[in-house]
Amino acid sequence: MNERELIARAAAGDSEAQRALYDAHVDRVYRLAYRLAGDDDLARDFVQDAFVRAFQRLGEFRGDSALSTWLHAITVSVSLNGLRKVKRLRSREFPLEDAEMIGTTPRRADPDLRQRLHAAIDNLPPGYRTVFVMHDVEGFTHEEIAHSLGIQPGTSKAQLFRARAKLRHALADFAGAWSA
């Protein structure tokens, strides 16, 4: 059964189809929520809220984009609104490395550089941080990011450019170690 058929069945209330869609997308939705929230419990709450909202509105899904893009737009919205509600914008209780362990092979890096990089990412303005995480960490295209966030692709590119510039500036003292 293809995804279109699953979407139609899930929109009609078929719990097996909803479960199949959930299973197909939950890992990537969780990684995105975790990277935005920086907290496992919050990320799990955001994932649950995102899927509840998605299944409630599945009948409104027009298919103009991939279901994953639509789910990620909902996840970003739920996560950012949830962070505002709990007034925990960018305070991390769990290190960002925990999200890296999901579906990837861990990489070794200088612990000081790793901490500084995470702090630099945390200190980016929310728009820059969201675009940076979605593009450079999760691999979304600028078009997908634009659709998810309701911005133009050029805005996404500009925010990514500015985010990278801020990160280069914040980590400039490591540049000598990289070129040596």
ZIDA-V481627 format. One record per backbone hydrogen bond with DSSP energy under -1.0 kcal/mol. CO is the residue of the C=O (numbers start at 0). NH is the residue of the N-H. E is the energy in kcal/mol with one decimal. If there is no record, write none. Layout:
((CO	NH	E) (CO	NH	E))
This chain:
((1	5	-2.0) (2	6	-2.8) (3	7	-2.3) (4	8	-2.6) (5	9	-3.1) (6	10	-2.7) (7	11	-1.3) (8	13	-2.4) (9	12	-1.7) (13	17	-2.1) (14	18	-2.3) (15	19	-2.1) (16	20	-2.4) (17	21	-2.6) (18	22	-3.0) (19	23	-1.8) (20	24	-1.3) (21	25	-2.4) (24	28	-2.1) (25	29	-2.8) (26	30	-2.4) (27	31	-2.1) (28	32	-2.5) (29	33	-3.3) (30	34	-2.5) (31	35	-1.8) (32	36	-2.6) (33	37	-3.7) (37	93	-1.4) (38	42	-2.8) (39	43	-2.6) (40	44	-2.2) (41	45	-2.9) (42	46	-2.6) (43	47	-2.4) (44	48	-2.8) (45	49	-2.8) (46	50	-2.5) (47	51	-2.4) (48	52	-2.6) (49	53	-2.6) (50	54	-2.8) (51	55	-2.0) (52	56	-1.7) (56	59	-2.0) (57	60	-1.2) (65	69	-2.0) (66	70	-2.9) (67	71	-2.3) (68	72	-1.9) (69	73	-1.9) (70	74	-2.6) (71	75	-2.6) (72	76	-2.2) (73	77	-3.1) (74	78	-2.8) (75	79	-2.8) (76	80	-2.4) (77	81	-2.5) (78	82	-2.5) (79	83	-1.8) (80	84	-2.3) (81	85	-2.1) (82	87	-1.5) (87	90	-2.1) (94	97	-1.6) (95	98	-1.3) (98	101	-1.2) (109	113	-2.8) (110	114	-2.5) (111	115	-2.6) (112	116	-2.9) (113	117	-2.4) (114	118	-2.5) (115	119	-2.6) (116	120	-2.6) (117	121	-2.6) (118	122	-1.7) (120	123	-1.3) (124	128	-2.9) (125	129	-2.5) (126	130	-2.2) (127	131	-3.0) (128	132	-2.9) (129	133	-2.6) (130	134	-2.8) (131	135	-2.0) (131	136	-1.0) (132	137	-2.5) (133	139	-3.0) (140	144	-2.5) (141	145	-2.7) (142	146	-2.4) (143	147	-2.6) (144	148	-2.7) (145	149	-1.5) (145	150	-1.7) (151	155	-1.9) (152	156	-2.4) (153	157	-2.4) (154	158	-2.7) (155	159	-2.3) (156	160	-2.5) (157	161	-2.5) (158	162	-2.5) (159	163	-2.7) (160	164	-2.0) (161	165	-2.4) (162	166	-2.3) (163	167	-2.8) (164	168	-2.3) (165	169	-2.5) (166	170	-1.9) (168	171	-1.1) (170	173	-2.0) (171	174	-1.6) (173	177	-1.5) (174	178	-1.9) (175	179	-1.0))
